[in-house]
Amino acid sequence: MTDSPVPHASAAAPADRSRTTELVLLVCALVLVTVALLIVEVAQAQEVSWDLAKYMGAYAALFGVAHLVIRRFAPYADPALLPAVAALNGMGLVMIHRLDLGTARTDELMNATERTYNADQQLLWAAIGILAFAATLILLRDHRTLARYAYTLGAAGLIFLALPAILPASMSEINGSKIWIRTPLFNIQPGEFSKILIIIFTAAFLVSRRDLFTNAGRQFLGIDFPRARDMGPLLAAWIITLGVLAFETDLGTSLLIFATVLTMLYIATERVSWLMLGVGLFAVGAVVAYQLFEHLQIRVKVWQDPFALYYDAGYQVAESLFGLATGGLFGTGLGSGRPNIVPFANTDFILSSFGEELGLVGLSALFMLYFIFVMRGLRTAIAVRDSFGKLLAAGLSMTIVVQLFVVFGGVSKLIPLTGLTSPFLSYGGSSLLANYILLALLIRISNAAREPDVPKPRPKAPVNAMPTQVVRK
C-alpha cells in the first residue's frame, strides 16, 4: 500500500465542499434575480412572457457554465467570488430591462420613444464575458506566468490606452470623450483592458524592484521619503494620467489608473511617504489640468452647484440627486419610479436608478455584494504564497474599490462626475468583458492560494543502495 492516495483523497474534500457552496450561492442569486424580474414585470403592467424565461434561462446557463469551468480548472477557488458577480450582473440585467420597458411609457418620459432592447445586448455581452472568463481560466494554469511577460503586457496596455487619442474623432469620440474605437459592428473602450494590463505590469515591476522602493531616502518631519531616482513608477503613472486627461478628456480612467498604482505602491512598500507623494502629485496635476482643460472646469462647476447649471451641464447630476432623494430609505419599488429621466440611466447613472427604486437599503445591499467580492479578493492576496500573486490580487481588488468610489462619488456629488461605469452592473460590453477577465484572474490566484500542499511520496531506495542483511536458517 502506497502513501500517495491518502493525501490526494483528503485534498479532494475541501474542493468539493467549496464548489457545493458556490453552487448553492449561485442558486440563491438565481432566485433573487428571478423575483426581481417578476416584480418589474408586475410593476410595469407587463404580462409574464417568454422574455422572462429567455432571460432566466440564459442567465442560469451562463453561470452554470462558469461554475463547471471553475469546478474543472480551479477546484479550490474561493466559492464566494462567482456568486457575488452573478448577483451583481443579474441585478444589473434586471435594471437595464426595467429601463428598456420605461422608454416607451409616457407616464415615465414626457417624450417617450420606441422601447429599447438593451437588456438583450447586455445578455449577449455577458455571454461573451463568460467565454473570455472560461478561456482565461483554461489557458492560464498558473498566474505567475504573467510575470514573465510583464513588460510586453505593460506596453500593450499603454498602446491600448493611447490608441483612441491618435485616431480621428470620427473613429474614437463619443459624447465628448476620445476613449473609444468605433467600428461599423460595435464600439469598444480599450482603456477597460488597459487597466488590467497595467496592474499586471505594476505588480511584476514592484516585486522585481521592491528593494529599491523600500530603501530610505531623506527624512522630513519624521517620515522617510524615497530617493528621487526610485520615484520612476509613480512619476510614470502621473504622466500617463495627465496624458489621458489631456488627449482623451477622460477624467475617470486617469483617476482610476493613478489611484490603483498608488495603492499598489503603498501595499508593496508599506510606507506612508508614497501616499503623501502621490497625493501631492495628484493635487499639482489637478490644479494644472483645471487651468488647461475647459471640460474639467465645467465638471468642477457642476460639482459645486449642479442646480445653477440645471438646464445645461448640471442636468444629469441634479436629476440624479432628485432620484436619490425620491428613493429615500426603501425606494419607490422596482419598476415604480422614473429613473429614465436621468440621461444614461443604464450606464454612468445606474446607481442612481437603483437608489430611486430600491432606496438606501437596496444600494447598501449592492455595496455589500461589492464588499464581499473585494474582501475575498484581499483575503486571496493575503493567503497566496508568492509576492507577485499578492500584489496582483490586491491591485485587481482595489481597482474595483476605486472605481465604485469614483462612480458613486460622481452620482451623489461627493466628487466631480467622471464618466466611469459600475463594475458588472452597468450596460456596456467593454466594461463587462474586462471585468470578467479580472474575475478569472482573481479566481486563478485564489485557487493557488487555497490549494493544499499534497506531500509527495518518498522514492524507494534503489536495490544497489539497500543495506545487506545476514539471514540465518
Protein Blocks (a to p, Z undefined) as FASTA:
>chain_A
ZZklmmmmmmmmmmmmmmmmmmmmmmmmmmmmmmmmmmmmmmnopacdfklmmmmmmmmm
mmmmmmmmmmmmmmmbcfklmmmmmmmmmmmmmmmmmmmmmmmpmklpmbacdddfkkmm
mmmmmmmmmmmmmmmmmmmmbfklmmmmmmmmmmmmmmmmmmmmmpcfklmpgghiacbc
cdfkbccdfklmmmmmmmmmmmmmmmmmmmmmmpccddeehiacddfklmmmmmmmmmmm
mmmmmmnopaklmmmmmmmmmmmmmmmnopaklmmmmmmmmmmmmmmmmmmmmklmmmmm
mmmommlmmmmmmmmmmmmmmmmmmnmmnonbehiacfklpghklmmmmmmmmmmmnomm
lmmmmmmmmmmmmmmmmmmmmmpmbfklmmmmmmmmmmmmmmmmmmmmmmnomaccehia
cehkagcfklmmmmmmmmmmmmmmmmmmmpccdddddddddfklpccddddZZ
